[in-house]
Amino acid sequence: MLVKMSKQIALAYMAIVVLAISLVTPASAGVTLQDSTGRTISITETPRRIVSLSPSITETLAYLGGLDTVVGADSLSLSDEWFNISTILRARNVTDVGGYWWSAIRSEEILAASPDLVLAEKGAHIPLLDFFKNYNVTVVYLEGGASRSIQDVLSDMYTVALILNKTSLLAEFSGKLEAEFQKYRELVAERYKGVSILFVIDLTGGIWVAGKGTYIDDIVERLGLVNACRDIYSWTSISLEKAVELNPDVIVVASMGGINISIRLLDESGLTRLGKPIVVLNQSETDILMRPGPLLLYAPQVVYNALSRANITGGAAESGSQGMTLNGLLAATVVIVAAVIVAVVVLVVFKRR
C-alpha cells in the first residue's frame, strides 16, 4: 500500500508536468498559460510587481523565493507568520489591499500598487474579473480554496513557479510531500486504520464540512482514513441530524476566532452532545489544513496528531462501536455480573439473619 501511495503522488506530479507542457507555450520572453478559469494568458516577462490576494498564494510565493516581487497583498497575508512573511512584507511597506474575500478587497489599492500581475483565487475573487478587464490588469486565477485534490494544489504551485521561472523548487517540494504522506500513512495503518473523521471548517450559519471533491477529502483518504462526508459533495453545510447519521469516530474542528469562540460555537451547534471525541485545532494547525499551498507539507502530521489527541483506535472504528470497544463492553459486562452476584449473596445473608 505504501508503494501504491508513493506512486499516486509521483504520478500526480507527472500529470501536472504533462498538463503544463500541453497548456504552456514559450513566448518571446515569457510564457503563455491557461488559468483555472480557462482563460489563456500571455505573460511576456517575469513579473516584478505582483499583488497576491490570498495567504496560500503569498505562502507559495515565499516558498519559491518570490516575496521580493510582492507590492500588494491581502490583510491576512500581511499578518502571516509562516515563512516570516509578515516581517518581510511590512519591512518593504507592501500595500494592504483589504480582506481575503472579494467584497473586502479594495480595488483602488490594487491599482495604486501598479502591479504587472495579480494572483487571485477562482472561488474567492472571480467577481473581480470584470474590474481587472476594465482596467487592463493582468490577473491569473488559481484554484486555491476550490482545489478538489492534492493534484490541484500542486498544479497551482506549478503555475506560480512557472511564472517566476522556479519550477525546479516545485520538484523538490513534491518529493518532500511524497515522503511525508508515506511516513504518516504507515503510522495511521498501525493505530488508526479505517477511522472516520468529520472535518468541520466553520460553524457560522450551520455545520460546514469538507465533503468529497475537496483537497481535505483527498488528504484524509490518502492517509488511509475515512471521510465521514464521503457521500456529500464539496464544502457544504449539514444539519445536526445529518451529523448523527454520519456517525463519525472523531470530529475535527478548524479554529474559528480562537479556542474559546470555537468551543462556544461547538456547544451551540449541538455537536458536543453527540458523544464523540472532538478535537479543536489551534490556529497554526488550522492554517496548515485550510491553506492549499506549501503548508500542505505539514498536513499529514496535523491529521495524525489530531487523532492522537482524540484518544481513539482503529479497532473502535472498524467494529462500528459508539465509543466503546469490544474489550470495553466485555469488561463492563463482567463488572455488572459481579455486582449482581455480590447483591444476591448479600441478600441471602441478610435473609438468613
N, C-alpha and C positions, 0 to 999 in steps of 0.2 A: 504493500500500500504506500510506503514511503517513496519507493521508486516511482510509482504512478503519480504521487503528489508532485515530486520533483519535475517529472516530465510535463505535468499540466502547466506549471508556471513557466517552464522553459519554452513550451510550445506557445503559451500566451504571448510571451515576449517576441518570439519569432514571428507570430502572426501580426504583431504591431509593426515590426520591421517591414514585412511584406506589404502590409497595408500602406505604410508610409511611402514605400517605393512606388506603389501604384497611384498614390494621391499627390505626391510631391514631385514637382518638376524643377530642376535647377533653373534659375533666372540669370540674367547677366551679372547681377551682383547680389543675389539673394535667393529666395525660394517662392514657389507658388504652392499653396496648400489648400486643403478643404477643411473648414472648421466644423464644429458639432451641429451647426445649423444647416450644413450642406452647401454653404457659400464658398466659392473659390476666391481666394485672396492672394494677391501678389505683394510680397514684401521685398522691395528692391535692394535693401541693405540691412545689415544687422542693426536693430533699433538701439538708440542711445537714450531715448526718453520714453519710459514705459509707465503707464498708470495701471495698477493692479486693483481689482475690485473685490478680492476675497482673500482671507488668510491662507487658504490652501494654495492659491496661486502665488502669493507672496512667499510662502514657505518653499514652494518649488523653485522660485527664482533664487532664493537664498541658498538652497541645496546645490543649485547649479552655478553658484558664484555670480549671480546677476543682479544683486541688490544695488550695485553702483549705477544701474540704468533706471532705477525707480525714482520718478519725480512726483508721483502721486499715489496714494493708497487709501483704502477704506479705514475707518476708525479702528476696527478690530485688529487690522494688521499693524497699526501704529502702536498698539499696546501688546503686541505679540512677543512673548519672551523666548519662544523657540528660535534656535539658531542666532540668538542675540539680535533679532530683527528690530525690536523696538528701539534699542540703544542706537543701532546703526542708522535707522531711518530718521529718528529725531535729531541725531547729530548732523544730518545732512539737510535738515529743515524741509523734509518731504511734505508736500501738500496733503492735508486731510480732506478727502473728497466725500466724506459722510459715511453713514452706516452701511451695513452689508447689503440689505435688501434694496431693490431698485428704487423704491419710493423714498428711501432715506439718502440716496446718492444726490450730491449737489453737483448738477451738471455744469454749472458755471465755473466750479473749481477745477473740473476736468479740463475745460477749455483754457483756463488760466495757466494750467501746468504745461500747456503746449506740447502734448505727447505726440510722438510719431507712431505709437501703438498703444491700444488699450486691450488688456486681457480681462475677459469677463466670463461669468458662468451662465450657461443657457437657462437653467431653471430660475436663477435669481435676477437676471438682468436683461432678458430678452425684450421687455417693454421699452428699453432704451435704444433699441436698434434704429428706429426712425430718427432719433436725435443724432446718433452718430452719422447716419447717412446725410442728414440735412447740413451738418457742419463739416462734412468731408473728413471725419475722424476714422482712421483705420482701426477696426476692432476685430479681434479673434475670440470667438466664443468656445469655451471648453465645456465638457460635460459637468465637471465639478460635483456638486451635491446630487446631481441627477445620474451620476455614474451607476450603471447596472451591475458592474463586476469589477474585480481587481484589474482585469484587462483594460477596462475603460479608464481607470485611474492611471495606469501605465501609459496608455495612449495619450492622455492629457499631458503627462510629464514629457513624453516624447515630442509632442508638438512644441512645447516651450523650449525644450533642449534643441530642437531643430532650428527654431527662430534665433536662438543665441549661439548656434554652432557649438553645442556642448553635448552632443549625443553620446560620446564615449562615457560620460559620467552616468548616464542612464543605464548603460550595460552593466556598470559596476553596481548600481542600485538594485537591478534585477537579480543579480547573483546573491546579494545580501538578503533580499526579501525571500528568495527561494530557501536559503539556509534557515531563516527564522521560522518559516512555516513548517519545514521538515522537523526542526527541533521540537516545536510545541505540539505538532500533531502526534509525535511519538509520546510525549508526556501526557497528552489528553487520552491517548489509547490506553495508557496504564491505569488511569484513575477515573476518567470522565466519559468514556466512550458511550455515545448514544444519549447523553444528557440533552434535554430540551430547554432552550433558552427563549424567553420572551424579552426582546430588546426594546425598551421604551425610550424614545428620543425626546418626548415632550408630553406634558400633562395639561397644557393650556387648551381649553375647549375640547377636551376628550383625551383618550389614551392613544397617543400617536406612536405607532410601532414601525419597525423595519420588516417589510414582507419580502416575498420573492421578487427577484428582479432589482435588488438593491445591492450595493457593494458590501453592506453589512451582512446580508444573507450569504454572499459568496465567502466572506471571511469565516463565518460560523461553519458553513458546510465543508470548506477546505480543511478545517481543523478536526473534522470527524465528529462534529456536534450536530444537533438538530435545531433548526429554526422553528420555534413553535408556530410562527406565522407563515410557514412554507406554502400554505394553501391560500394565502392572502397576497395580492399583488401590490408592489411598490410601497411607498411611505403612506400610511393611511391611519385613520382613527377608528378604534374599535370600542365597543361597549364593555362594561364590566362583565356582563353576562357572556360575551364572546371570550373574554379573558379566562373566565371559569371553564368554558367549553374547551379552550385550547389546552388547558391543564399542563402548563409548563413545569419543569422541575425547579427552575430558578428564574427570577425576574431581575434583569439588569437594567438599571435606570441611569440615563445620562444626567449629569448635574445641571440644574436649572436655576441659575442665580444664587448658587451656594447650597450647602448641605441642608441647612435649616429650612430653606424655601422648598427644596426638593422633598424633604420629609413631610412638610405640611401638605404639599400638593398630592403626595402619595396617599396620605390619610384621607384627603378629600375625595380622591378618585375611587377609593374603596379597595384598592389593590392590597392594602395591608391586611384586609380581612380574608384574603384567600388562603392564608395559612401556608404560604410558600416562602422559601428563603428569598429575601430581596437584598440586592447589592446596589448601593448608590455609588456611582463612580465619582472620583474627585475631578476637579477641573482639568488637570493635566491628562487624566485618562479619557475624559470626555473629548478633549481636543483631538487626541490620537484617533479615536474611533469616528469622530464626526467631521474630520477634515481630510478629504480624499486627496492626499499628496504624499510627500516623503515621510510624514508621520506614520503612514501605513506600515512602515518597517517595525514599529513597536506594537502593532495591533494584536498579534498572536499572544504576546506576553500579557497584555492588558486583559484579554479574554480569559486566559488561564488563571491569572491572579484573582479575577472576579469569582471564578468557580471555587478557587481555594478558600476565599473568604466566605463563600456560601455554605461551606462545610457539608457538601453532598458527595455522593459517589455515583459512578456509572451504573452500579448494580441496582441502585434505587430507581433510576430512570428506566432501565431495561425491564424491570419487573412491573412497571406501571403503578408503583405504590403512590400513596398520597402523603408522603413524608415519613413513612415508617418502613424500614427494610424488613425482609422476611425474618432475619435473625431477631430484629426488634420485636416483631409480632410473636415469635415463639417465646422470647424472654417474658413478654407481657403475659402470655398465656400461663407460663409456669408460675409467675407471681400470683396470678388470680387463683389458680388451682390450689396453691399452697395456702393462700389466705382462707379459701373455703374449708380446707381440711382443718386448719387451726380453729376456725369458727365452730366447726362441728364438734371437735374434741372438747373445746371449752364449754359448749352447750351440754354435752353428755356429762361432763364432770359436774357441772352446775346442778343438773337434774338429780344426779346421784346424792348430792349433798341435801 
